[in-house]
Amino acid sequence: MSTVKLPYFKMLYKIMRVLFCVALCLGLTFSSKGSRKGCFNKAELEMHGKPFLRKHLLRSGFKIHVPDGVQKRDHETHTCENFKLKPSSLDLKNRALSPWKYRIDVDDNRYPARIAMAECLCEGCIIDGEQNHGYSSELVKQTVMVATITTCRSDPQKYSLQYVPLEVGVGCTCVIPRS
């Protein structure tokens, strides 16, 4: 009886190995299609870019878009010399000992195209209303995934999305300088 079961189990083992290999190949094929960006025309690119924003940026809770109230004049008027602490402000950058401003980074070949990048206003920190160089303002960064738009090699009239990490300044903090 054991001789009957042995060939049966060998055959079953071979079938299971084949099924496992098929399943593995299908899994790799479908997972590579998910990460494969493909070649799209402009309309199709929009359809693929928006889900990317929802999936990778909004789900993470990171607000990479331009914050309310950030205008062109924000970049021009905010300097360390004219910064005044505003203790009642809801905006952290106005209450920080290491204040910052936002610069709008625009790249039409990226999803999202507009990203607010924080920049420290001071080299030192605001202590008792004045800049103190005994401390140092340091940019706090976060790495996020963005999608860059590239031209397809096979068809220059079509485009592909590549997912790449981007380091984004999100604020500044006051630290003791390195010794």
C-alpha positions, 0 to 999 in steps of 0.5 A, a space after each residue: 500500500 505504501 508503494 501506491 501512495 508514494 507515486 501518488 504523493 510524488 505526482 501531487 508534489 510535482 503538481 503543487 510545485 508547478 502550481 506554486 511556480 505559476 502562482 509566483 509568476 502571476 504574482 510577480 507579473 501583476 505586482 510589476 504591472 502595479 509598479 510599472 508606469 507604462 506609457 500614457 498620453 496626457 489625458 491618461 497621465 492625468 488619470 494615473 497621477 491623481 490616484 497616485 496623489 490620493 494613495 501616496 500623499 493623502 493617505 500618509 497624512 502629509 500635507 504636501 500641497 501649498 498651505 493656506 495663506 502662502 502667497 508670493 509676498 510671503 517669500 519676499 517680506 519674511 526675514 529674520 530681521 523683521 520677524 516678530 513672535 506672535 504668541 496668539 497665532 495658530 500657525 506654528 511658524 509665527 510662534 517658533 523660536 526658529 521661524 520659517 517661511 514657505 517657498 513654493 516649488 513648482 515643477 510641471 513634470 511632477 505630481 504634485 506640481 506645487 509643493 510648499 518647502 519650508 526655509 529657515 528665516 534665521 541662522 540663530 534662534 529668536 531668544 528674548 525677541 532677538 536672534 541669538 547665535 548661541 543656538 542654531 536654526 535647523 530645517 526639519 525635513 520629511 521624505 515623501 514619494 512624488 511621481 515624476 513625468 518622463 518621456 517614453 523611449 518607445 514613443 516620444 509622444 507618450 509619458 511615464 510616471 516614475 516614483 521617486 523620494 523627495 526631501 521636503 522642508 516642513 519647518 525649522 527647530 532651534 538646536 544647540 550648535 554642533 561642537 
